[in-house]
Each structure stands twice: as structure tokens, then as C-alpha cells.
Amino acid sequence: MIKDPHIILGVHVSDRVKHIVGHGGVQPILTEYGCYIKTRLGLHEAGKDFCSPNGLILLELAGDPKKGEELEKKLMSIEGVSVKKMVFEHD
């Protein structure tokens, strides 16, 4: 049985408030590709008196691999956002 690979995108966002919401931001793109995102996990440092302006979003992709590539390219086109891709093949 051949299984599709697990594809994970790590999305680092500097200045979350500036780059997450609004036209051309991360959130509208994630919403656009929501049917191709199986799992989404947002991480940032927070404490009693501190909330980091930077964040990391982990996305597990599902469905059409071409849509995943489109998503990756759109996210990389946003200033302040960097993307790393991990692909786990099954033997």
C-alpha cells in the first residue's frame, strides 16, 4: 500500500500583529487554503507580563500537493514571514 507523504510547513511570523490579519496577511491565506490544512498549531512565547511579537505556526497539509505548493509560495511572499517544509515519506 502506497501512502501519501506527510507534509508539514513551519511558518515563522515576525511581528504577528502586523503580518497575521488584514489583506495580504497570513490569516486570509490560511482561510483560503483551509480545506488543505489538516492540522494547525500556533506557538509563541507568552507569560504574565510578556507576549512575544513573533510566532510559529505548524501546518499539516492534506489533499492536492499542488495546493500545498501554492500555499507555501503565497506565505513566502509575505514580508516578515519565512517558511520551512518537512516531507516525511512512508516506506
C-alpha positions as CSV (number, residue, x, y, z in Angstrom):
1,M,0.0,0.0,0.0
2,I,1.4,3.4,-1.0
3,K,0.6,6.2,1.4
4,D,0.9,9.9,0.6
5,P,3.8,11.6,2.4
6,H,3.1,13.8,5.5
7,I,3.9,17.4,4.6
8,I,4.5,19.9,7.4
9,L,5.0,23.6,6.9
10,G,6.7,25.6,9.6
11,V,5.7,29.2,9.2
12,H,7.7,31.8,11.2
13,V,5.9,35.1,11.5
14,S,7.8,38.2,12.8
15,D,5.6,41.0,14.2
16,R,2.4,38.8,14.4
17,V,0.1,41.8,14.8
18,K,1.3,43.4,11.6
19,H,1.6,40.3,9.4
20,I,-1.3,38.0,10.5
21,V,-4.5,39.9,9.8
22,G,-5.7,42.1,7.0
23,H,-5.5,42.0,3.3
24,G,-2.3,40.2,2.2
25,G,-1.7,38.8,5.7
26,V,-1.2,35.2,6.9
27,Q,-4.8,34.6,8.2
28,P,-6.7,35.3,4.9
29,I,-4.3,32.9,3.1
30,L,-4.8,30.2,5.7
31,T,-8.5,30.6,5.4
32,E,-8.3,30.4,1.6
33,Y,-6.5,27.1,1.9
34,G,-8.3,25.8,4.9
35,C,-9.6,22.6,3.2
36,Y,-6.0,21.6,2.6
37,I,-4.8,22.1,6.2
38,K,-5.4,19.0,8.3
39,T,-3.8,20.4,11.5
40,R,-2.8,23.9,12.6
41,L,-0.8,24.7,15.7
42,G,0.2,28.2,16.7
43,L,3.2,28.7,19.1
44,H,4.5,31.9,20.6
45,E,6.1,32.8,23.9
46,A,3.8,34.3,26.5
47,G,3.9,34.9,30.2
48,K,2.3,37.0,32.9
49,D,4.0,40.2,31.7
50,F,5.2,39.2,28.2
51,C,3.8,38.3,24.8
52,S,6.2,37.7,22.0
53,P,5.6,39.7,18.8
54,N,6.9,36.7,16.9
55,G,5.2,33.4,16.3
56,L,5.5,30.0,14.8
57,I,2.6,28.2,13.0
58,L,2.9,24.5,12.2
59,L,0.6,23.2,9.4
60,E,0.0,19.6,8.4
61,L,-1.2,19.6,4.8
62,A,-3.7,17.3,3.2
63,G,-5.2,16.8,-0.2
64,D,-3.8,18.0,-3.5
65,P,0.0,18.6,-3.2
66,K,-0.2,21.4,-5.8
67,K,-2.4,23.3,-3.4
68,G,0.2,22.9,-0.7
69,E,2.8,24.3,-3.0
70,E,0.6,27.3,-3.8
71,L,0.0,27.9,-0.1
72,E,3.7,27.7,0.6
73,K,4.5,30.2,-2.2
74,K,1.8,32.7,-1.0
75,L,3.0,32.6,2.5
76,M,6.6,33.1,1.5
77,S,5.6,36.2,-0.5
78,I,4.6,38.0,2.7
79,E,7.2,40.3,4.2
80,G,8.2,39.1,7.7
81,V,7.2,35.5,7.0
82,S,9.5,32.6,6.4
83,V,8.5,29.0,5.6
84,K,10.3,25.7,6.0
85,K,8.9,22.5,4.6
86,M,9.3,19.0,6.0
87,V,8.3,15.9,4.0
88,F,8.0,12.5,5.7
89,E,7.8,9.6,3.2
90,H,6.4,6.2,4.1
91,D,8.3,3.1,3.2
